[in-house]
């Protein structure tokens, strides 16, 4: 079945590439410009890559986001807060439980403050709260689908395991440091109250899932198309092995530099993954590429600015430091495993 779908996508990509090239030739011809570049193999490779990967990724996104949305319908934020606040979220098992819940619970940087306040108000320990806040945005269905499509299911599962491990470790360390006094005082004075949890019917779950698919695709399509376009350009025109010298497996500082570069950048998984795919093809080790992606998506500048509203500078700095060190260690570990 999958081979048949792949064959269909390749045929569609061929005809779309042919039509697009014909259109470009006609437009360029109007101005009397040279069209010889359209026969260049690098150009053809870049265009084929763009159309094929765009269709493949959007198809996978549609299917998997739909089924993930069905699963998520059983774990609304109110239920997650209740589960973590009922005494189950204590110690190591609490961090594991919170990290696993983060995988199936919708969360983004824009909702960081209300989620954080809600968990603190419910009595969830600070370390457990951070395990959830790290896992939820880092391990998301968009990144999972695109990793699966670009690198295969093994790397996708490795990504999930990595995100959960980082969330657990970071949450445990923050919990052991006893840094509750570095949460802004007003957070402890807010009483959010309980919200009645309604159980939707299966028809509502399916309708909500399709609406969520459309909502996500509307939000991320520019990032997907832009990222694949950049990836296509790199695929067709980047010199072979251009990254090996600076970010290849033989450079002991490659992971460290990749994380430092990734921390101040801002992008989502949809925009960064097609570029990461081409970085690995150019010679970057997979562990280095995954570390760069995690630094960009899990330590984005907008999220840190939003978290500053509820965290004092020292706790925010500790959070960034723990995350950066953990991601670097994971990157080096995976470079050795995948070598």
C-alpha positions, 0 to 999 in steps of 0.5 A: 500500500505504502509503495503504491502511494509513494509511486503515485506521489512521484508521478504527481511530482513529475507532472507538477514539476513539468508544468511548473517548469513550463510556466517559468519558461513562458514567463522568463521567455516573455522578457527574453531571458536565458532559460538554459538554467531550466535544463540544469540537473540541479534545478530539476533535482530541487524542483522534484524534491520540492513537489514530492516532499510537499505532497508526502508531508501534507498527506502524512500530516493530515492522516496522523494529526487526525488520529492524534487529535482523536487520542487527545480528545480523551485528555483535555487540559482540565483533565490533565491538571486534575490527574497531575494534582490528585497525588499521583504526580509525586517523585520520579513517577510523577515526572514520567507521568507528566512527560507522557501526558505531555505527548497527547495534550495540546500545548504551545508557547502561547498557553504557557502562562495559564497552563503553568498557573493552573498546575501550580494552583492545583498543587502539582510540584514544580518539577513535575510541572516542568516535565509537562511543559517541556514534553508537550511542545517538544514532542508534537504530532507535526514533528513526529509526522515530518520526522517519520516522512523524512527520516523513517519510523526509527528516527521518529521513535528516537525523537519521541524517546529523546523528548520524554527523557529530556522532559523527565531529567529536566523536571527531576533536576528542577524539582530537586533544586527546590526553586519554588521561591523563584516563581513570581508571587502572584502565581500562588495567589490565583484561584482558577477554580474547577471546570466541568469536564464534558465527555464528547460523543464520537461524532464530536470527536471526529468533527473536532479532529477534522477541524483541528487538522484544518486549523493546524494546516492553515497555521503551518502550511507557510512554514512547511512550504518555506522549509521544503523550498529551502531544503529543495534549494539545498538539495539541488545546489549545496556542494556535496559534503559542505557541512562535513568539515564543520558539523560532521561526525569528526568535529567534537564541538559540532553538537555544542555549536549547533545548540548554541546557534539554535537557542536564539532562533525561532521556528516550529518543527514544520519549518525547521525539519526540511532544512534539518533533512538537508543538513544531514544529507550535507554531512551533519550527524543525525545527533547533531541535527536532532540537537539543533532542532530541539534547541530551536523548537524547545528553547524558542525565544518567544516561549522564554519571553512568555515564561518570564511572566511567571518565572523569576530570572534565576529559575528561567536561567536554570531552566535554559541551562538544564535544557541546553546541557541535556540536549547537548548530551543527548546529541553526542549520545545519539551521534555515537549510537547512530554512527 
